[in-house]
Amino acid sequence: MNPYQQKKRWKYILITFAVIIASGSLLYTKHLVKNISRSERTRAQVWAMSIRQTTQSDDNDFLQYVFAVRDSSLVPAIGVDEKGDIKFVRGLDSTKTFIKIPGNDNVKGTPKYDPAYFQNELEYMKKQHEPIELTMLNTKYLIYYKDSALLHELKIFPYIQLFVIAIFLLVAYTAFNTSRKSEQNQVWVGLAKETAHQLGTPISSLMAWVELIKDKFHAEKDPLMAEMENDIKRLEIIADRFSKIGSKPKLEDRSVYYVVKDFVDYFSVRVSSNISFEITGNPYLQAGLNVPLFDWVIENLLKNAVNAIEGRGKIKVEINASKTKKNLILIDVTDTGKGIPRSKFDTVFQPGYTTRKRGWGLGLSLTKRIINNYHNGTIAVRESEIGKGTTFRITLKNSKDDKQTATR
């Protein structure tokens, strides 16, 4: 199992555990809410019965006991008669006094009756619970009640709890992920710079050996020597690429067409003759490029295209201005290879993902990083069909008007 698949597997496991924990928490809280709700209804019934009892008993001690039981109920409640008129209340806002004192509304210090408040509370209680029926002195009453503040808080607590846990996990994951990426970046930067340093000595030796061979065998005009020199220059460019990793590269306005064409000309003679290359487009389109790094991008795309082609095939590179946005340059690299499943369009750019037995899965990941981070562009799989081929699209900003002379 490659690292990407293992990472993906762990993600699914963690998500599954998170769903189980969240579901268990919600179910348990629902169970608690149900039990408390049943308990509060019982309290409301006790309060209702206590009212009836006070109208039927003359025993003062018993009445005090009944009042104590009644007053122990924390459930807000309202009692109405058969006509729907409010007759008694419990556990509501004491500042909105239910008892109205006729003729004293304007006397300083006299509480005022707020009928709208009690009516709104009654309507709210009717929506929450079924009423408790109570008969006193041959009169039928309905006792309405609502959830206490404690029960209401308990209902919303799990969601607050899950939200806080989610925030915590998100922050923890972000911190862990950032730290891990930082460590990985440091390792890769150190490895890249050391590779560039190690390549320096053999490249210098090869250059000296080529000059010695040309001088000893009078092979200055030999085409094979010219190709060897091209390969040595290529090694120098590769070493320069690795030395630039970890530092901000310098961009220069260059003709995208000519930069791509120069590399395609170099690359095409070093692969099978069964694969043909074609490059078309506008040579006057310019973008800010770091040529060694951008060549690396084209190299990775062409190598992937070559590996995708089994037998004979064709690779085509098209460079044109966007028809919808004139300030963008579109570079399409199309092959006639085996294609990519649509589900893998994003996955192919993940570090470690590869379909080759000996592949590292870093080519397209580095390609995306070079385009996104260093050239302020984008790269994506534009289209692909199994058995017919794939098109990768690079989008860059056009740095100059296409009517100007392009810098090659």
N, C-alpha and C positions, 0 to 999 in steps of 0.2 A: 504494500500500500504506500503510494507516494505521499509526501508531506501535505500536499493540498487536500487529498482525499481524507487523510487522518484528521486534519484541522476541521474539515467540513463535517466529519462524523462526530467530533467532539461538540461542535456547535449544535447539532441536532439533539445530542444527549442532554446538553445543558438546557436547551429550549424545552425539551420534554419534562425535565425535572422542574423547571420554572412553572410550566402549566399545571403540573400535579400539585405543587405547593400552593399556587394561587387558587386552584379549584378546591383543594382541601380547606384552605382558610375561609373561603367564601361559604362553603357548605356548613362548616362548623359554626360560623357566625350566624348563618341563617337559622341553625338549630337553636342557638342561644336567644336570638331575637324572638323566635316562636315561643320559647318557654317563658321569656319575660313578658311577652304580650299576653299569654294566658294568665300569668300571675297578676298583671295589672287589671285585667278584666275581673278577676276575682276580687281585687281590692275595690274596684268600682262597685261591684255587687254588694260588698260589705258596707260601703258607704251608703248605697241606696237603701239597704235594709235597715241601716241605723236611723235613717230619716223616718222610715215607717214606724220603727219601734218607738221613737220619741213621741209620736202622736198617739200611742196606744198604752203608755205606761205612766204611772204616777210615782213610781219608786225613784226618789232622787239619787240614791246610790247607783241604782241600775242605769239611770239616765247619764250619770257622770261616766260610767264605764262605756256606755254606748257612744257618748261623745268622744271619748278617748280613742275608741276603735275607729270611729269615723274620721277623726282628725289625723289619724296615723296614715291615712291614704294620701299619697302624693300625686295621684292621678288627677289631672284637670278634668272637671266634669260640669255639665249643665243639665238641670232638670226642667222639663216643660210639661204643661198639662195637655189635655186632649185638644185644646184649641191651638197649641203650639206656642203659647205664651211662656216666657221664662219665669220660673218660680224660685229656683235656688241654684247656686253655683258653688264651685269648689276649685281651688288651686289656680285661679286666674289672677290677672294683674290687679292688685289691691288699690292701685291709684285710680282705677276707673270704677268707683264704687257702684255696686249693683243697686243698693237701696236708695231710692229717690225720696228726698225730703221736700214735699210740696211747699212752695212759697218761700223757701230759703235759698234758692239758687244763687242769689246775688250777695248773700251774706259772706263776709270775709272768713275764710277758714272752713267753710262748709264744703264737703266733697261734692263733686258734680257727677251726675249719672251720665254714662256714655252708652246709649243703646246700640249705636252702630258697632262698637267694639264687641259687645256680647253677641250680637247677631252674626257678625263675621266669624267669631269663634264657633258659634253653633253650626254654621254651614260647613266649616272646616271639619268639625267633629262628625257630622253626618256622613262625610265622604270617607272618613277613616274607619269607623267601626259601626256594626249594627247596635242599635240602642238596647238598653236593659229595661224591660217592662216592670212597672211597680204600681201596685194598687194601695192607696191609703184613703181611709174614710170614704169608701165607695167612689173614689176618684182615681182614674187611671193616669199615671205619669210615665214619661219616657226619659230615661237617663242616658245622655250622650257623653262620651268621653274621648279623649285623644291621648296619644302616646306621650309619656313624660319626656322631659329633656334628656334624662339618662338613656332611655330607649332610643331616642332620636340620635343621640351621639353614638350609641353602639351600632346603629345601622350604617352610619357613614364612616365609622372608624376603620373598617377593613379596607375601604377604598383609599383612605388617607394613608393607611399603613402600606398598602401595595404601591401607592404612588411614591412614598418615601423610599421604599426598598428599591423600586425601579430607578429612581434618581441615584441612589447609592451605587447600584450595580452598574449603571451607565457611567458614572464618574470613575468607578473602580476599573471598569473595562477600558475606558478611554486612557486612564493613567497607565494601566498595564500595557496596553497596546502601543501607546506612544513611547514608553520606556523600551519595549521590545524592539520596536522599529529603530529607535535611536541606537540601540546596541548593535543591531544588524547593520545599520548604515555605517557605523564606525568600523565594524569588521570588514565590510566590503570596500570601504574607502582605503583602509590600510592595506588590504590585499591587492587592490588595484594599483596603488602607488608603488608597492613593492614589486609587483609584476613589471611595471614600466621601468623601474630601476634595474631589474634583473635582465630585461631585454636590451638595455643599452649596450652592454659589453659585447654580446654576440653580433649585434647589428653593426657595430663599429668594425668588428673583425671581418664580417662578410663584405663590407664595403672595401676594406683593404685587400681582401682576397680577390675580389672582382677586378680591382685596378691592377693587381699583380698579374692575373691571368690575361687581361687585355694587353698589358705591356709585354709579357713573355711570349704570348702566342700571336701577337699582332691581330687581336680580335676586336678592335674598336668598332668595326662595322658589322660584326656578327649579330644577327637578329636574336639569337639565343641570349647573348650577353645583355642586350637591351631589355629582354623580358626579365632576366635575373635582376637587373637594376630596378625595374618596375616593382618586383616583389620586395626588394630591400626597402624601397621607398614606402611600400605598403606597410612593412613592418615598423618603419619609423612612425607612420601615421597611427598605427595601432598602439604603439607605445605612448604616443602623444595623447591619444584618447584616454588611456588608463591614467595618465598623469593628471588629466583635467578633472577626473571624477572627484567630487567633494568640493570643488571650487566653482564659482560662477563663470561660465565661459563667455568670451567676447563674441558678439554677433556682428556680422558685416552684411551689408546689402549685396546680395548676389543673385544672379539669374538661377532660378530653381531648375529650369530646363537644362542648362548647361552643366550644373553641378550633378544632377542625376545622370545625364548622358555620359559624362566623363567616367562615372563609376560603373555604369552599365557596360560601357566599352571595355573597361578593365575586367569586369566580372564575367562577361559573356564568353571570353576565350578560355576561361578556366573551368568551364562546366561541360557536360556532355553535348556533343553536336546534335543530339536528338531534340534538344530544347532550343527554340528560337526566341529572339528578343525583339521587341518593337517599342519605340518611344515616340510619342507624339505630343503636341501641345504648343503653347505660346512661349517662345523663347524670351519675350520681353517682360515676363512677370518676375518681380523681384520680392524677396523676403529677407528678413534678418536671419542669417544662418551662421552657425559655427560648422564649417565644412567637414572637419574630421569627425565630429559627433553626428552630423546629419548623414554622412556617408555610412556611418555605423547603422543608422536607422534603415537606409535603403539596403544595406548588406543583409541585415536580419530578415527583412521582408523577402528579398530575392532568394535567400537560402531556404526559407520556409517554403517558398513557392516551388523551388527545385525539388525539395524533399517530398512535396505533395504530388508531384508529377511522376507517374509510373510509366516508363517507356517514353514515347514521344509526347511533346506538348509545347505550349507557347506561353510566354510571359509578356504582358503588355503594360506599359507605364504611360498614363495620360496626365498631362499637366494643363489645367485650364482655370480661368477665373470663374468664380461662382456666378451663376445667372441671377440668383436672388439677392446676393450680397456682394457688391463689386469690390469690397475691400478684402475679400477672402480668396485664397488660392487653394484649389482642390487637386490633390495628387492621388490618383487611383492606380493601385498595383493589382493587376488581374492575372490569375493563372488558370490553367485548365486541369488542375489537379483533382484530388479525391473529395475536396470540399470539407466544410465544418458544419456539424449539427447546430441548428439555431439555439439550442439550449447552452451551447458552449461559446457563444459570441463574446460574452464578457469574461468567461473563465480562461480563455486563451491568454489573457494579459496578466493572469495571476502568477506570482513567482512560484516556481516549482512545478507548474502544470506543463506536461509534455506528453506526446503520443509516441515518442521515439524511445527505444529501449536504453539508449546511451545518452539521451538528452538530459540537460540540466534544467530546462524549463525557465531560462532566464532571458532568452533572446527578445521575445515580445514584451516582457516586463520592462527590460531596459529601454526598449524602443519607445514604449509609452511614457516612460519617465523622461527620456530625452526630449520628446515632443512636448509634453505637458509642462514640465518644470523649466526647461532651458530655452525652448523656442515659443512658448506661450501659444501652442496650438493644440490640436486634438487628433486622436487616431482611433479608429473603430473598424469593425467588420461591417462593410457597407451591405454586402449580400454574399450569399454562399448557397450552393446546391450540391448535395451529395452526388458524387460521380461526375460533376460538370465543372466545378471550380469555385474559386473564392476571389472576392475583391476587397482589399483593404483600402480605406480612404484616410489620407492625412489632410488636415485643414490648417493652413497657415495664414497669417495676416499679410496682405499685400503692402509692402513698404513704399512702393513708388508707382506712379502712373505708368500703365503698360505702353504708353506711346514714347516714353523716354528710352534711351539706349541702355540696355541691360549690362551690368558689370559681370563679366564672365569669371 
